Amino acid sequence: MTLKGRLPRSTNATFLVEVALEATCALAVYKPERGERPLW
């Protein structure tokens, strides 16, 4: 997993990552539990 950037308008710590396995790779959203805050 490679960190590509942070999603600036998200309410919690939310990151864009690239995940790869052998010749296949994809972009994904990673939201670590540690960065969560209640929405209300």
N, C-alpha and C positions, 0 to 999 in steps of 0.2 A: 504494500500500500504506500503510495506516494502522495503527500500533501500538495495540492495544486493551488489552493487559495481558500479564503474565508468568504462566506456568503454575508455581505455587510448588512443587509436589511432583515436578517433573521433575529428573533427575540432571544434565542439561546446561542450557545457556541455551536455553530454549524459550519462544516468544512466541505469543500469539493476535493475529492481524492480520486486517484487512478489506481485501480486494482488490476493485477496481472497474474496469470497462471500460464506458464509456458508461452505459447504464441498468441494467446487471447488476452486482450485487455479491455477495460471498460471504465467509464466515469461513474462515480457514485457519490451520494451525500452521506457524510459521517457525522453523527450527533452523539458525542460522548456523554454518558450519564452525568459525569462530574460537572459539566457545564450547564446543566438544566436549571431553569428557574420557573417557578409557577407563572402561568399566564395571567392569573388574577388572584 
